[in-house]
Amino acid sequence: MAKRLLTITSILLVVVHLLILYFWIFDWQKLVTEVGLISWIGSILFGIIIYLVYRKLVITEIGTLISKRIVFATTLMTIILGFFALIIEFITHSMP
């Protein structure tokens, strides 16, 4: 039951991460709102927590191993997008 719940939660988290990627590329103004930033930071923290839960599990199924890697990859992607957004924000505000 716990692995099934973890899988469902992982799928939802990956969907949120992909939505953040979509908004980052096509409509970045929605990500810099209060709700967007809370969603962004919350999904990163939630992704780290889910990945740590996966690390504590003894993984014997290939599906669970793939889920673990996908959660790690999308969480890392979301963190990198955050760093790029901060760098872009710093560069544009430092221009005269």
Secondary structure by P-SEA (a helix, b strand, c coil): caaaaaaaaaaaaaaaaaaaaaaacccccccccaaaaaaaaaaaaaaaaaaaaaaacccccaaaaaaaaaaaaaaaaaaaaaaaaaaaaaaaaacc
